[in-house]
C-alpha cells in the first residue's frame, strides 16, 4: 500500500488453554491528501474533490478453539467504517454515499 499511514492495535486474551480471543483495531489515512481541486469535466458540471483523506477504520474480532493438538476452529467478524477518501471527485451538487462493509470468517485448520 502506498500513500498511506497505517496504524493497528491488537489485544488478545487466552481465558483457557483451548480458547484464544483477539480484538484488532486498524486505521488508515492518506499521506498526501488530495487537494480541494475544482476540475471542469463538462462546462456545466464542475467537479470537486471533497475527501478528507481517510481510508477507513476496521474492527476485527476472532476466537480460536483448539479441538485437538493439530485441529483448530476459528470464527471471526470484521467491520469496516469506510472513509471519505473513496468518494473521489464528484459533481458539486451531489452527495456521494459510501457504504460500510463487513466480513465473517469461518475456518477449520488441520496441521500435521
Secondary structure, 3 states (H helix, E strand, C coil): CCCCEEEEEEEEECCCCCEEEEEEEEEEECCCCCCCCEEEEECCEEEEECCCCEEEEEEEEEEEEEEECCEEEEEEEEEEEECHHHHCEEECCCCCCCCCEEEEEEEEEECC
